[in-house]
Amino acid sequence: MDCLREQQGKRLHDGFFEKRSKSRSRFVWVPGPLIVGAGPSGLATAACLKERGMPSLILERAHCLASLWQLKTYDRLRLHLPKNFCELPLFPFPPEFPTYPTKEQFIRYLESYAKHFGLRPVFNETVVSAEYDRRFGFWRVKGVSCEVGGACKPLETEYVCRWLVVATGENAEAVIPDIPGAADFSGLLVHTSCYKSGAAFRRKRVLVVGCGNSGMEVCLDLCNHNVYPSLVVRKAVHVLPREMLGTSTFGLSMFLLKWFPVKVVDKFLLLMTWLIMGSTDTLGLGRPKMGPLELKNKSGKTPVLDVGAFAKIKSGDIKVRPEIKRLTANGVEFVDGKTEELDAIILATGYRSNVPSWLKEGDMFSEKDGLPRRPFPEGWKGENGLYAVGFTKRGILGACMDARRIAQDIDYSWKASLNQLF
């Protein structure tokens, strides 16, 4: 059923499909901000607005909040950062939750968050276009809802609002790379958004493409289910222990950055990593020339926080492979000329923004990657009441910073409008 809902939501972007459907339509005036996306970013923004006494309307294309977490993540997933760095504004995690909450615990937390602030998103509502009407000074947002089960009967709704908050985030659509020979491969080829557990691959030969946090953790999960995984590492990557000196690596980094420059903290982190893990270069995991924090700040590339995969690489349970040259009917050929037979390939190749597909605006968001053109921390505000939350490449912590700024700015604009009326 979840797959059906997702497919029908995407079909609504297809103009041919819309023309063939007998649609209904309606008009809705939104007195407060309209928020597109009911993930952590959208919920945080709505809560910050509500604290200031401002109503908002949240539209969500899936049938549930935090659809990425609920529908497109693997079973063993936990927060990679301690819970105190992943709390949404104004609402702490339950004290009984562990330092690194599970996927189920985090979803439960988000549901409690929405209930606490009385947030009721409009589900199964796919935004297909949003455009600023300069004649009247409002945003016109077209949403299409689709009844699931049997024939799809779209209901078109035009929402009109003064403030539009884009909260669809950096991870709206899966990135599927164009690999030569993919059409010839006879095995299973899936993205991590469809991967749940290694139990489905027991005793099989599986190649994981992508060595970020997801790729590493999927490999570990496969090992734990008696699978024979290989990992494609195309570029240099920083692998750090999740904890060092008895505390989280991320928390320690944040503390040290209060006192020392980024490059000094990077050198300390890499020294501690070498003492704990040894050299990674000899295992096919070369490190970038730039330190992990500096690289994160300049490119948004997140270092891998190891939760056990590195030990499996050292033991040989996870084989590190170079870049793919092409796929064959029964396996893969790598750029070094070596080949390998495979039963399945899992693409841990990440996600991308889908904003350019529906937002008719060319100033704030880049058409190339769908991210704000202005870098953090300036990318949250555009022109004419347009805002972006969850595009900082700094996870939930960055999204919460944006949510507070947006609520404060809209509150100021709201009060200024009232003063003009009276």
N, C-alpha and C positions, 0 to 999 in steps of 0.2 A: 504493500500500500504506500509506503514511504517513497519508493522508486516511482510509482505512478504519479504521486503528487509532484515530485520533482520534475518529471518529464513533462507533465501538463503545464507546469509553471513556465518552463523553457519554451514550450510550443506557443505560448502567448506572445513571444517576441517575433514570431514568424508572421509576416504580413499576409502571406498566402492563406495561412490558416485563419487569420482574422476575417478575411474577406468571405470565406466560405461559411463562417459561423453566423448564425442568427443571433446577434448580440442585443442586449438591453443596455440602457445607459441612464445615468443619473448625475446630479450636480451636488457637491457638498462644500459648504463654506467652513473652513477651519479657523476658529478665532485665535488660536495660538500657533506655535510652531508645528510643522509637519516633519516627522522623523521617518526616514526610510531605512528599515532594518531593525529587527528586535533581538540583536545579539547583545553582548555585554556593553558595547559602546552606545547603542541606542537606548538601552535601559538606564545606563548611568546618566545620560543626558536628560532623559525624561524625569528621572528622580531629582536631579539638581534643579530642573525647572519647577517641579512641583514644590520643592522646599521653598522656593521663592514665590509661590502662589500662582504660578502660570500653568494653564492646562496645555497639553500637547496631544497629538494623535500619532501613533506608531503604525506604520504599514509593514507587513512581513509577508514575503512570497511563500514561505513554507507554512506548515500547519502547526508549528510550535516555535517557542522562543529559542534562541541560541541553536539554530538548526545545524550549523557547522559542528558543534559539539555533540548534538543529539543524533545526527544522521550520518555524519561523514568522518567519524573518528574511530580508532581501533579500541578494543575492549580494555587493554591494559593501560591505557593512557592515564597519566597523572599530570598535575601541574608541574612544570619544570622548575618553577620558582617557588619559594616559600609563600604560604598563604597571605602573609602580611603585605607582600608586594602585589597581590592579585585581588585585593578587596575592592569592591566598587564603593563609590562615595556614600558616606552616611550610614553604612550598614556593615558591621564586621562579620567575619566568619564565625560560626559557632565554636566555642572554646574547645569542644571535644573533637573537632576535626584535626587530623594529623597535619604535620608541617607541610606535606605535599598531598593535598586532597586528590582523591580519585576522580575520574570523569563523572561518575554517578553523584559523588558528593558535590562537585562543582555545579552540576546541573540542578541539583536540589537547592543549592544556595541561590542560584539565579531565579528559580521559581519562587523561593521565599522572598527574594528581593522585590520581584514584581508584585507579589501579593502584599508585602508590607507597604509599598508606596501606591497601591491601587492602580498599577499599570495594566491596561487591557489592550494589547495590540490587536489590530485587525489582521487576522491570519488569512492565508491563501489569497493574498492580494499582491499581484505582481505589478510593479511600477514599470510601464513601458516607455514613458516619456515625461520629462519635466522641463518646462521652459518659462522664462521670465517674460511677463507681458508688460512692456514698458509704457503702454498707453494708460494702464490702470495702476501700475506699481505693485502687481501681485504675481506670485508663481502659480502656474497652471500645471498640475500634476495628474497625469492620466494613469489610473490603475485598472487592472482587469482581474476579476476573480473568476474562479472556475470551480464548478461543482464536481467533486470526485465521485466516480461510480457511474457507469453507463456513458451516455453522450455528454460531451462538455458543452455547457451552456454559459458562455461568458457574460458577465455583467460589467459593463464599462462605467467607471466612475471618474468624473473630473473633480479633483480636489483643488480648491483655491485657497492660498495662504500667503501670509506676508513673509514668513520665515521658513526656509527649507533646510533641514539638517540631513546631510548624507551620512548614513551610518552603516552602509553596506560593507565597508571595510576592505582590507587588502586581500582577503581570502574568499572572494565571492564565487570564483570559477576555477575549476581545476586546470592546471597547465599540463597539456598532453603534448610532449615533444614529437616532432616529425622524425622518426627513426627509419633510416633506409631498410627496406625489407620487412617492415612491420606487417604488411599485408600477407607476407609469405609464412609468417610464424604460425605454426599449428597449435601451439600451447595457449595457455591463458595469459592475457595481457590486460592488467587492471591498474588503475590509479589507487593510491592509498585511501582516497575518499571512499572506496568500495571495499577496503580491507578491514576485517573485524578481528580475526584471530588466526594464528598459525595452525590451529587444529584442522583447518580445511586443506592444509598442504603437507600433512604428515608424510614423511619418507620421500618427499619430492625434491627436485633440484630447482631452486628458485633464485633468480637474479633480482636484486633490488637496485634500482637506478636512482641515485641521489644519496648524498651522505650528510644531510642535515640531521636535526634532532629526530625527525620522523623516520628517515631512512635507517638510522642507527638503531632506533628502538624497535622498528619492525623486524630488523635482522635479529635482534636479541629475542624477540617474541617467537620468531621462526625456530631459532635454536632450542628454545624451551619446549617446543612441540616436535622435536626430533625431525626437523627439516634440514636440508643441506643448502644453506644460503651463501650467495656471493654478493659482494657490494661493489658497485661501480663508483669509483672516485675520479672525477674528471679534473677537479681543480684542488688547489691547496685549501686546507680547512683547519681551523683551530678546534682541537678537542681538549676540553678542560674537565677536571673532576667536578662533579656536582657540589661537593663539599670539600673544604680544606681548613685546617686548623680548628676543627670542631664546629664549624659554622658553614652556612651556604656560601658558595663562591660568589654568587651575585650579591648577597648581603655584604660580604666582606669588601667587594669591589666598590659598592656604593659608599661604604664607610670611609675607605681609603681615598676616594675621590674628593672628599670634603677637605682633605689635607694636602694631597699631592697631585701633580699634573697627570694627565692620562698616560703619557708615555712611561712615567715612573711606575704607575700602578700596573701597566701592561708587563713591564719587565719583572715585577714581583710575581705576578700571576704565572708567567711562563716559567720562572725559576721554580716556584712551588709545584707546578704541573710536572716539570722534569723530575723533581725529587720524588713525586708520588707515582707517576706513570712511566717515567723513563722516556726515551726518544720515540717519537711516533713516525719519524721519517723512514726508518728501516722497515716499517710495516706498510708502507705505501700511502701514509697519511702525512704528506708534506705540509709544513706550516706556511702561511702567507708571510711576506716580509713585514707587513704592517701588524701591529699588535692587535689582540682581540677586541679591546674596547675602542681603540682608534678606528679599526675597520668597521665596527658596528656604527659608530657615529658618522662616518663618511659615506658608507655604502649601504648600511642597513643590514648587512650580512651578519647573522647571529652565530656566535660560537656554539659548538655542540657541548652540552653539559652531559657528560657520560653517566649512564645509570647501569652499566654492566656490559655494554657491547664491546668496549675496548678490550676487556679481558678475554672475550670470545675471539677477537681478532688475534690477540697474542697467542692464544692456544691453538689457532688454526681452524676453529669451528666456523668462523666467518672468513671467507676468502676475499681479499681485496683485489679488484680488477680495474684495468684502465678503461679509457673511453671506448664506447661501442663504435665499430666501423659499420656493421650492418647485421641485421637479423637474418637467420636462415629458417628453413622449414622446421628444423629440429633444435635450433639453438641460436648461438651468437658467435660472431667473429669480432675480436677486439682490434684496436689500432696497432697492437704489437704483433698481429698475425696469428695469435693463438685463438683456438675455438673451444667452445664448451656446449655440451648438450643440456637442454633445459626443459622443464615441464611447465614453468610459469615465469612471468616477469611482472614485478610490482614497481610501478612508477612513483617514487617519492620525490616528485618534481615540483611540488608546491602548488600555489594558487596565485591568482591575480585579481585585480579589481575589474569590475564590469561597468563602472560608472559611465565611460564614453558611449556605451550602447544605449543609454536611456536619458542621460542628462544633456540637454541641448545648450551647451555653454562651453566656450573655448578658452576662457581666461584663467579660471581657478585650477581646473584639472587638466593634466596632460592627456592628450589623445593616445600617446604612445603606451604608457603604462597605467593610465587611469588613476594616478596619484596626484595630490596637490603639487603644483609647480614650485611653490615656495617651500623650502625645507623646514623641518622642525626647529624651533617651536612656533613658526609663523604661518604654518599651513592650514590652520583651523578656520580662518575667516576669509570669505570672499566678498564680492560686491552684491548689493541689492538683497541683503538678508540671507545669503547663502553661506552655509557652514559645513565643515567636514570634521568627523570624529572617527577615530580608529584607523588613521592613515599615517601614524607617526613612525612605524617600524620599531616601536618600543613597547609592544604588547599592551596588556591591560593597564599598566601603570601610565603609559603615554595617553591612552584613550581617556582615562579618568582626569588627567590634567586638561585635556581638550574639553571634556564635558563641563567642567567647572567654569572654564573661560567662556564657553558658549552660553551657558545659563546666565552668567553675569552680564554678558554683552546684550543678550536679548532682553533681560530684565531692565537694563538701562534704556534700551530703545522703547520698550513697552511703556515705562514710566514717562519717558519724554513725550510719547504720543498722547498719553492721558493728560499731561500738563497742557498740551496744545488745545485739547478739547475743552478744558475747564479754565 
